Amino acid sequence: MDEVLVASGLRKAYGDRTAVHEVSLALRPGEVLGLLGPNGAGKSTTVGMICGLTVPDAGAVTLSGGVSLASDEAGYKRRIGLVPQDIALYEELPARMNVELFGNLYGMAPEVLKRRTDEVLAMVGLSDRAKDRPSTFSGGMKRRLNIACALIHDPEVLLLDEPTAGVDPQSRNAIFDNLEMLKAAGKALIYTTHYMEEAERLADRIVVIDHGRVVASGTQAQLFALLPASQILHIEIEGEPDDAALQGLAGVTRAGQRLDARLADIGRDTGPLLAALAQRGVAVRGLASARATLEDVFLSLTGRQLRD
């Protein structure tokens, strides 16, 4: 399927600090692309360049049909919707007027604007609060209203920069339902998040960036294949053997009376591991298995060091 958006070689520096360096990605209709990275990795700067709020120092973003910011800025922005990381609403204007304001910025005809406002408010579950001010809303309701504002002009591409930050589980699931509905309707979405379980649920493909560079990209299965061991065996043991008894067991860590072993093939490698433990006098009480998570992949790619 042809891409609806292609970003090539995006670069942005602030003084001596390069925030984004040679980031490229492509997005297809009906696809959710997860954009993951630690704090300060360059996710929001990348989103800013894609939506036209930040001017790249190098590189370009092109929509299907060859439309770009350079060739047709107004036409480009009409095809993009943005849900920013920070809530962007007029707190003292009624919810409906917030949505209509964004629609007017796109020059929508009055009859189309009225219909679309009704549709997007219903979609995010705020029809009954249309006359209320966002200053009276919960954090989750404000996030949902922000999504309605981003959708008013019916964009082909929706950029969502951590849209569930600080919301309750009910609002988070409502947002997920909205996004899955948009995906089913053929919209293309770029989704940044710090919550790995969100990316696992929503993303068809994932791009991981760190220090402004793409360090991995692909489907979830392709990212899991980057791990040297993607299956985990939890082993309950008798007593607490000294560390010397566990030396030489690659991929095995201990937490009290439990060992965690990372294995490439749990069916093939479990037997030899149990035999090695028996030879070291380690008595096994029970076994449980699990697969690696997207968080394991993320930490393997970006490290465990704290970021600002």
Buried (B, 14 or more C-beta within 10 A) or exposed (E): EEBBBBBBEBBBBEEEEBBBBBBEBBBBBBBBBBBBBBEBBBBBBBBBBBBBBBEBBEBBBBBBEEBBBEEBEEEBBBBBBBBBBEBBBBEEBBBBBBBBBBBEEBEBEEEEBBEBBBBBBEBBBBBEBBEBBBEEBBBBBBBBBBBBBBBBBBBBBBBBBBBBBEBEEEBBEBBBEBBBEBBEEEBBBBBBBBBBEBBBBBBBBBBBBBBBBBBBBBEBEEBBEBBEBBBBBBBBBEEEBEEEBBEEBEBBEBEEEBBBBBBEEBEEBBEEBBEBBEEBEBEBEEEEBEEBBBEBBBEBBBEEEEEE
